[in-house]
Amino acid sequence: MLASGHSGNKSYLAIVSFAFLVTIVAPGIARAQEIRLSIKETLEKVQQQLPQLESYRQQAAATKENISLARNSMVPDLTAGYQVNMATFNNITGMNYPGFLVPVSGPPSATNEMNFIPGTALGALVKWNPFTFGQREAAIAKATAQYKQANAAYDDQLFQFQYTALNLYLEALYLKQVLRISEEVTNRYKVSLEQSLVLAKTGLKPGIDTAQFQSMIIQTEIDYLQTEKAYLQKLEELTRLTGLTGAAANVVLTDSTLKSSLLVEDSVVFARHPYYQFIEAQRNTTEAGLREWQRAWMPQLDIWGSLYARGSGVNAHGIVNKADGWGLSRTNAGIGLQLSFPVLQFSKVNIRKKQHCLLLRSDEARLAQARLDIAKQLESAQLQYKQDAKIAAKTPVQLKIAADVYEGLKLSYEAGLLDYTRLYQSQYELTKAALNNATAQLQLWRSLLAVAVAKGNLAIFTDQLN
């Protein structure tokens, strides 16, 4: 009996120890699962962890190599090779495959024989274009403009993705507040249900009030679940854009308030707007392409040099010795300068120049339209922000009045002085006021974000966070 009791005490102590350990460790585990996310962290994670943006970064890096490629044309081109062939010897020079060898002409053979003789060649050919009459500089300028355009495309995409993520953050924040309001509504109905049960037992209120409160509790619980589904969907999409690997349900949005001061109205700086920069970069690329075609109808200067050795199975007297064809018996060298001019390319070049002039006018028109759109967008956003700030200042007052009215009517209902309809109406007005307040705050956030987007600077939005 003593042994059994002692064993039972050990088991009890083990259970208590395990429970104490769980009490200590479990909150830590819960905290470890929590993913706290602020608005500024959202912007950083979109920039650092979204694979699609990495694609734009790599494309820009690849485009940058075109600048080095254009500059590399200054380096001489050296081609070396070795070849073996079997060909007729009706010309004393034999036959060579064109490419890195400069052919040497000679008289025909004395007879016309279809006798295949071996031949070999080993050589190197150097070509250099030190002077391009502005063509190289134009190619470098175009490659540089294309690189800047690729960077502008990345900046524009980053801006759009960050805006999308911020918008999702605000929508999720709003739905989170709606969930809180829904919980408060359910709790109020549960309190009213308990009170109606007491009043029904005392005969002060009919039993139908209890059924009505039960129905409203079920409805609010359904509304809560629907809102929760939408909330989790927003968080799921937010985790995709930010590259978060944890479950969406574990994301905790940490930003919830804005500064009370109004923004100062000012004009937009177009040169800093990502969309305007992208359109301008396209214009600059088109302009660089025009300059490149303006240099296309220019001479081309080639400096070349060749050194090679040959072997042939037939000598100059027509005597065949095929074994000699496998050796290198003759050495040739040459150096020269060639100036070429595309005489009949004038029409083609002129058409291309006209085409780029038209494209340049199109890009200028797009820039003008972008300036107009951005200016009007900013004007509208600033007006909307001012009005939404005024609305957001009034909805808390409305909410407080509705809460005071509800508390007063609730006391009257508990005293049996009014019916279910009056209490339900006050609860409805309180819920409506709470939702109006949450919606007004969300709209203020959105209009502030619209101002930042119109100016092309999301820091204007993040700087207003408390």
C-alpha positions as CSV (number, residue, x, y, z in Angstrom):
1,M,0.0,0.0,0.0
2,L,2.8,2.4,0.9
3,A,4.6,1.5,-2.4
4,S,1.4,2.1,-4.3
5,G,0.8,5.4,-2.7
6,H,4.4,6.5,-3.3
7,S,4.1,5.5,-6.9
8,G,0.9,7.5,-7.1
9,N,2.6,10.6,-5.6
10,K,5.3,10.3,-8.2
11,S,2.8,10.2,-11.0
12,Y,0.9,13.2,-9.6
13,L,4.2,15.2,-9.3
14,A,5.1,14.2,-12.9
15,I,1.7,15.5,-14.1
16,V,2.0,18.7,-12.2
17,S,5.6,19.3,-13.4
18,F,4.5,18.7,-17.0
19,A,1.5,21.0,-16.6
20,F,3.8,23.7,-15.2
21,L,6.3,23.2,-18.1
22,V,3.5,23.5,-20.6
23,T,2.3,26.7,-18.9
24,I,5.8,28.2,-19.3
25,V,6.6,26.9,-22.8
26,A,3.2,27.2,-24.5
27,P,3.0,31.0,-24.5
28,G,6.6,31.1,-26.0
29,I,5.5,28.7,-28.7
30,A,2.5,30.8,-29.5
31,R,4.6,33.9,-29.6
32,A,7.1,32.2,-31.9
33,Q,4.3,31.4,-34.4
34,E,3.2,35.1,-34.4
35,I,4.4,37.1,-37.5
36,R,4.3,40.8,-36.6
37,L,4.1,43.0,-39.7
38,S,4.3,46.7,-39.9
39,I,3.7,48.8,-43.0
40,K,7.3,49.7,-43.4
41,E,8.3,46.1,-43.1
42,T,5.7,45.3,-45.8
43,L,7.4,47.6,-48.2
44,E,10.8,46.2,-47.4
45,K,9.7,42.6,-47.8
46,V,8.0,43.2,-51.1
47,Q,11.2,44.7,-52.4
48,Q,13.5,42.0,-51.1
49,Q,11.4,38.8,-51.3
50,L,9.1,39.0,-54.3
51,P,10.5,36.7,-57.1
52,Q,8.8,38.7,-59.9
53,L,10.8,41.8,-58.8
54,E,14.0,39.8,-58.8
55,S,13.2,39.0,-62.4
56,Y,13.1,42.7,-63.2
57,R,16.4,43.2,-61.4
58,Q,18.1,40.4,-63.3
59,Q,16.8,41.8,-66.6
60,A,18.2,45.2,-65.8
61,A,21.6,43.6,-64.9
62,A,21.5,41.7,-68.2
63,T,20.7,45.0,-70.1
64,K,23.7,46.6,-68.4
65,E,26.0,44.2,-70.2
66,N,25.0,45.7,-73.5
67,I,27.1,48.8,-72.5
68,S,30.2,46.6,-72.1
69,L,29.4,44.9,-75.3
70,A,29.2,48.2,-77.2
71,R,32.4,49.3,-75.7
72,N,34.1,46.0,-76.5
73,S,33.9,46.8,-80.2
74,M,37.1,48.9,-79.6
75,V,39.0,45.7,-79.0
76,P,40.6,44.1,-82.1
77,D,39.1,40.9,-83.4
78,L,41.6,38.0,-83.7
79,T,40.5,34.8,-85.4
80,A,42.8,31.8,-85.6
81,G,42.1,28.4,-87.2
82,Y,43.4,25.3,-88.9
83,Q,41.9,23.5,-91.9
84,V,42.4,20.5,-94.0
85,N,40.8,20.0,-97.4
86,M,40.7,17.9,-100.5
87,A,40.2,19.9,-103.7
88,T,41.2,20.0,-107.4
89,F,44.4,21.8,-108.3
90,N,43.2,23.6,-111.4
91,N,44.5,26.8,-109.7
92,I,48.0,26.7,-108.2
93,T,46.8,28.3,-105.0
94,G,44.5,25.4,-104.3
95,M,41.3,25.9,-102.4
96,N,40.6,27.3,-98.9
97,Y,37.4,27.6,-96.9
98,P,36.7,31.4,-96.5
99,G,36.7,32.9,-93.1
100,F,39.9,33.6,-91.2
101,L,42.2,33.3,-94.3
102,V,42.6,36.1,-96.9
103,P,42.6,34.4,-100.3
104,V,45.6,34.8,-102.6
105,S,44.9,34.7,-106.3
106,G,47.1,33.0,-109.0
107,P,47.1,31.8,-112.6
108,P,45.2,28.7,-113.5
109,S,46.9,25.3,-114.0
110,A,48.2,24.2,-117.4
111,T,45.6,21.4,-117.7
112,N,42.1,20.9,-116.5
113,E,42.2,17.8,-114.2
114,M,39.6,16.6,-111.7
115,N,42.3,15.2,-109.5
116,F,41.7,15.9,-105.8
117,I,44.8,17.0,-103.9
118,P,45.2,17.5,-100.2
119,G,45.9,20.9,-98.8
120,T,46.4,22.4,-95.3
121,A,46.3,25.9,-93.9
122,L,47.1,27.4,-90.5
123,G,46.5,31.2,-90.0
124,A,45.2,34.1,-88.0
125,L,43.3,37.2,-89.1
126,V,43.1,40.4,-87.1
127,K,40.4,43.1,-87.7
128,W,40.3,46.4,-85.9
129,N,37.9,49.3,-86.1
130,P,39.6,52.1,-84.1
131,F,37.5,54.8,-85.8
132,T,33.7,54.5,-86.3
133,F,32.7,58.1,-87.1
134,G,30.5,58.2,-84.1
135,Q,28.8,54.8,-84.6
136,R,30.4,53.3,-81.5
137,E,29.5,56.3,-79.3
138,A,25.9,56.1,-80.5
139,A,25.8,52.4,-79.8
140,I,27.1,53.0,-76.3
141,A,24.6,55.8,-75.7
142,K,21.7,53.6,-76.8
143,A,22.8,50.7,-74.6
144,T,23.1,53.1,-71.7
145,A,19.6,54.4,-72.4
146,Q,18.2,50.8,-72.5
147,Y,19.8,50.1,-69.2
148,K,18.2,53.2,-67.6
149,Q,14.9,52.1,-69.1
150,A,15.2,48.7,-67.6
151,N,15.9,50.2,-64.2
152,A,13.0,52.6,-64.6
153,A,10.8,49.5,-65.4
154,Y,12.0,47.9,-62.2
155,D,11.3,51.0,-60.2
156,D,7.8,51.3,-61.7
157,Q,7.0,47.6,-61.0
158,L,8.3,47.9,-57.4
159,F,6.1,51.0,-56.9
160,Q,3.0,49.2,-58.2
161,F,3.6,46.0,-56.1
162,Q,4.3,48.0,-53.0
163,Y,1.1,50.0,-53.5
164,T,-0.8,46.8,-54.0
165,A,0.6,45.4,-50.8
166,L,-0.2,48.6,-48.8
167,N,-3.7,48.5,-50.1
168,L,-4.1,44.9,-49.0
169,Y,-2.7,45.9,-45.6
170,L,-5.3,48.6,-45.2
171,E,-8.1,46.3,-46.3
172,A,-7.0,43.6,-43.9
173,L,-6.7,46.2,-41.1
174,Y,-10.2,47.4,-41.8
175,L,-11.6,43.8,-41.7
176,K,-9.7,43.3,-38.5
177,Q,-11.6,46.2,-37.0
178,V,-14.9,44.9,-38.4
179,L,-14.2,41.5,-36.6
180,R,-13.6,43.4,-33.4
181,I,-16.9,45.3,-33.9
182,S,-18.7,42.0,-34.7
183,E,-17.4,40.5,-31.5
184,E,-18.7,43.5,-29.5
185,V,-22.1,43.2,-31.2
186,T,-22.3,39.5,-30.3
187,N,-21.4,40.2,-26.7
188,R,-24.0,42.9,-26.5
189,Y,-26.7,40.5,-27.8
190,K,-25.6,37.8,-25.4
191,V,-25.9,40.3,-22.5
192,S,-29.3,41.3,-23.7
193,L,-30.3,37.6,-24.1
194,E,-29.4,36.9,-20.5
195,Q,-31.4,39.9,-19.3
196,S,-34.4,38.9,-21.5
197,L,-34.3,35.4,-19.9
198,V,-34.5,37.0,-16.4
199,L,-37.2,39.4,-17.5
200,A,-39.2,36.6,-19.1
201,K,-39.1,34.6,-15.9
202,T,-40.4,37.5,-13.9
203,G,-43.1,38.2,-16.5
204,L,-41.8,41.7,-17.3
205,K,-41.1,40.8,-20.9
206,P,-42.5,38.2,-23.3
207,G,-40.5,35.1,-24.2
208,I,-40.3,36.2,-27.9
209,D,-37.6,38.6,-26.9
210,T,-35.3,35.7,-26.0
211,A,-35.9,34.0,-29.4
212,Q,-35.2,37.3,-31.2
213,F,-31.9,37.8,-29.3
214,Q,-30.9,34.2,-30.1
215,S,-31.6,34.8,-33.8
216,M,-29.5,37.9,-33.8
217,I,-26.6,36.2,-32.1
218,I,-26.6,33.5,-34.8
219,Q,-26.7,36.1,-37.5
220,T,-23.8,38.1,-36.0
221,E,-21.8,34.9,-35.7
222,I,-22.4,34.2,-39.4
223,D,-21.4,37.7,-40.3
224,Y,-18.2,37.2,-38.2
225,L,-17.3,34.0,-40.0
226,Q,-17.8,35.7,-43.4
227,T,-15.7,38.7,-42.4
228,E,-13.0,36.4,-41.0
229,K,-12.9,34.5,-44.4
230,A,-12.3,37.8,-46.3
231,Y,-9.8,38.9,-43.7
232,L,-7.7,35.7,-44.0
233,Q,-7.9,35.9,-47.8
234,K,-6.4,39.4,-47.7
235,L,-3.7,38.2,-45.3
236,E,-2.9,35.3,-47.6
237,E,-2.4,37.5,-50.6
238,L,-0.3,39.9,-48.4
239,T,2.0,37.0,-47.4
240,R,2.4,36.1,-51.1
241,L,3.5,39.6,-52.0
242,T,5.8,39.9,-49.0
243,G,7.3,36.4,-49.3
244,L,6.2,35.3,-45.8
245,T,6.2,31.5,-45.4
246,G,4.1,31.4,-42.2
247,A,0.4,30.8,-42.1
248,A,-1.7,33.8,-42.8
249,A,-3.7,33.4,-39.6
250,N,-0.5,34.0,-37.6
251,V,0.1,37.5,-39.2
252,V,-0.4,40.3,-36.8
253,L,-0.8,43.8,-38.3
254,T,1.0,46.2,-36.0
255,D,0.2,49.7,-37.5
256,S,-3.2,51.0,-36.7
257,T,-3.1,54.8,-36.2
258,L,-2.2,57.9,-38.2
259,K,-1.0,61.4,-37.1
260,S,-3.8,63.9,-36.7
261,S,-2.1,66.7,-38.7
262,L,-3.2,67.4,-42.3
263,L,-0.8,67.1,-45.1
264,V,0.6,70.3,-46.7
265,E,-0.4,70.7,-50.3
266,D,2.4,71.0,-52.8
267,S,3.1,70.1,-56.4
268,V,4.5,66.9,-57.7
269,V,8.1,66.5,-58.8
270,F,7.7,64.7,-62.1
271,A,11.4,63.7,-62.3
272,R,10.9,61.5,-59.1
273,H,7.7,59.8,-60.1
274,P,8.3,56.1,-61.1
275,Y,5.7,56.1,-63.9
276,Y,7.0,59.4,-65.3
277,Q,10.6,58.1,-65.1
278,F,9.6,55.0,-67.0
279,I,7.9,57.0,-69.8
280,E,10.9,59.4,-69.9
281,A,13.4,56.5,-70.1
282,Q,11.4,55.1,-73.1
283,R,11.7,58.5,-74.8
284,N,15.4,58.6,-74.1
285,T,15.9,55.1,-75.6
286,T,14.0,56.1,-78.7
287,E,16.1,59.3,-79.0
288,A,19.3,57.2,-78.6
289,G,18.1,54.9,-81.3
290,L,17.5,57.9,-83.6
291,R,21.1,59.0,-83.1
292,E,22.3,55.5,-83.8
293,W,20.6,55.5,-87.2
294,Q,21.9,59.0,-87.9
295,R,25.4,57.5,-87.7
296,A,24.5,54.4,-89.7
297,W,25.1,56.1,-93.1
298,M,28.8,56.6,-92.4
299,P,32.0,55.0,-93.7
300,Q,33.4,52.0,-92.0
301,L,37.2,51.8,-91.5
302,D,38.7,48.3,-91.1
303,I,42.4,47.7,-90.4
304,W,43.3,44.1,-91.0
305,G,46.3,41.9,-90.8
306,S,46.8,38.3,-91.8
307,L,49.5,35.7,-91.2
308,Y,49.1,32.1,-92.3
309,A,51.0,29.1,-93.7
310,R,49.8,26.7,-96.4
311,G,50.6,23.3,-97.8
312,S,49.6,21.8,-101.2
313,G,50.0,18.5,-102.8
314,V,50.9,20.1,-106.2
315,N,53.6,22.5,-107.0
316,A,53.7,25.4,-109.4
317,H,54.9,23.2,-112.2
318,G,51.9,20.9,-111.9
319,I,53.8,18.0,-110.4
320,V,51.6,16.1,-107.9
321,N,53.0,15.0,-104.6
322,K,50.1,14.5,-102.3
323,A,52.2,13.9,-99.2
324,D,53.3,17.6,-99.4
325,G,49.7,18.6,-98.9
326,W,49.8,17.6,-95.2
327,G,52.6,20.0,-94.4
328,L,52.9,23.8,-94.2
329,S,55.3,24.7,-96.9
330,R,54.4,28.3,-97.8
331,T,54.0,31.3,-95.5
332,N,51.9,34.3,-96.4
333,A,51.4,37.6,-94.6
334,G,49.5,40.8,-95.3
335,I,48.3,44.0,-93.7
336,G,45.8,46.5,-95.1
337,L,43.3,49.2,-94.6
338,Q,39.7,49.1,-96.0
339,L,37.3,52.1,-96.1
340,S,33.8,51.1,-97.1
341,F,30.7,53.1,-97.5
342,P,27.0,51.9,-97.8
343,V,26.2,53.9,-100.9
344,L,22.8,52.3,-101.5
345,Q,21.7,52.2,-97.9
346,F,20.6,55.8,-97.8
347,S,17.0,55.0,-98.5
348,K,16.8,52.4,-95.7
349,V,18.6,54.6,-93.2
350,N,16.3,57.6,-94.1
351,I,13.2,55.4,-93.5
352,R,14.5,54.3,-90.1
353,K,15.3,57.9,-89.1
354,K,11.8,59.0,-90.1
355,Q,10.4,56.0,-88.1
356,H,12.3,57.0,-85.0
357,C,11.4,60.6,-85.3
358,L,7.7,59.6,-85.3
359,L,8.3,57.3,-82.3
360,L,10.0,60.2,-80.5
361,R,7.0,62.4,-81.1
362,S,4.8,59.7,-79.7
363,D,6.9,59.4,-76.6
364,E,6.9,63.2,-76.1
365,A,3.1,63.1,-76.3
366,R,3.0,60.3,-73.7
367,L,5.2,62.4,-71.4
368,A,2.9,65.3,-71.8
369,Q,-0.1,63.1,-71.0
370,A,1.7,61.6,-68.0
371,R,2.3,65.1,-66.6
372,L,-1.3,66.1,-67.1
373,D,-2.6,62.8,-65.5
374,I,-0.3,62.9,-62.5
375,A,-1.1,66.6,-61.8
376,K,-4.8,66.0,-61.9
377,Q,-4.5,62.8,-59.9
378,L,-2.6,64.7,-57.2
379,E,-5.2,67.5,-57.2
380,S,-8.0,65.0,-56.8
381,A,-6.2,63.0,-54.1
382,Q,-5.5,66.1,-52.0
383,L,-9.1,67.2,-52.2
384,Q,-10.3,63.8,-51.2
385,Y,-7.8,63.6,-48.3
386,K,-9.0,66.9,-46.9
387,Q,-12.7,65.9,-47.0
388,D,-12.0,62.4,-45.6
389,A,-10.1,64.0,-42.7
390,K,-13.1,66.1,-41.9
391,I,-15.4,63.0,-42.0
392,A,-12.9,61.0,-39.9
393,A,-13.0,63.7,-37.2
394,K,-16.8,63.5,-36.9
395,T,-17.4,59.7,-36.8
396,P,-15.9,59.2,-33.3
397,V,-18.3,61.8,-31.9
398,Q,-21.2,59.9,-33.6
399,L,-19.9,56.6,-32.2
400,K,-19.8,58.0,-28.6
401,I,-23.3,59.4,-28.8
402,A,-24.6,56.0,-30.1
403,A,-22.8,54.2,-27.3
404,D,-24.3,56.5,-24.7
405,V,-27.8,56.1,-26.1
406,Y,-27.4,52.3,-26.1
407,E,-26.2,52.3,-22.5
408,G,-29.2,54.4,-21.4
409,L,-31.7,52.3,-23.3
410,K,-30.2,49.1,-22.0
411,L,-30.8,50.2,-18.4
412,S,-34.4,51.1,-19.4
413,Y,-34.8,47.6,-20.9
414,E,-33.4,45.9,-17.8
415,A,-35.9,47.9,-15.8
416,G,-38.7,46.7,-18.0
417,L,-39.5,50.3,-19.2
418,L,-39.2,49.7,-23.0
419,D,-39.6,46.9,-25.5
420,Y,-37.2,44.8,-27.6
421,T,-37.6,47.0,-30.7
422,R,-36.2,50.1,-29.1
423,L,-33.2,48.3,-27.7
424,Y,-32.6,46.5,-31.0
425,Q,-32.7,49.8,-32.8
426,S,-30.2,51.4,-30.5
427,Q,-27.9,48.3,-30.9
428,Y,-28.2,48.7,-34.7
429,E,-27.4,52.4,-34.5
430,L,-24.4,51.7,-32.4
431,T,-23.1,49.0,-34.8
432,K,-23.7,51.3,-37.7
433,A,-21.8,54.1,-36.0
434,A,-18.9,51.8,-35.2
435,L,-18.7,50.6,-38.8
436,N,-19.0,54.2,-40.1
437,N,-16.1,55.1,-37.9
438,A,-14.0,52.2,-39.1
439,T,-14.8,52.9,-42.7
440,A,-14.0,56.6,-42.3
441,Q,-10.6,55.7,-40.8
442,L,-9.9,53.3,-43.7
443,Q,-10.9,55.9,-46.3
444,L,-8.6,58.4,-44.6
445,W,-5.7,55.9,-44.9
446,R,-6.6,55.3,-48.5
447,S,-6.8,58.9,-49.5
448,L,-3.5,59.5,-47.8
449,L,-2.1,56.6,-49.8
450,A,-3.6,58.1,-53.0
451,V,-1.7,61.4,-52.3
452,A,1.5,59.4,-51.9
453,V,0.9,57.5,-55.1
454,A,0.1,60.7,-57.0
455,K,3.4,62.1,-55.9
456,G,5.2,58.9,-56.7
457,N,6.6,58.7,-53.1
458,L,5.2,56.1,-50.7
459,A,7.4,57.6,-47.9
460,I,4.7,60.4,-47.7
461,F,2.3,57.8,-46.5
462,T,4.7,56.0,-44.1
463,D,5.9,59.3,-42.6
464,Q,2.3,59.9,-41.3
465,L,2.3,56.7,-39.2
466,N,2.4,57.1,-35.4
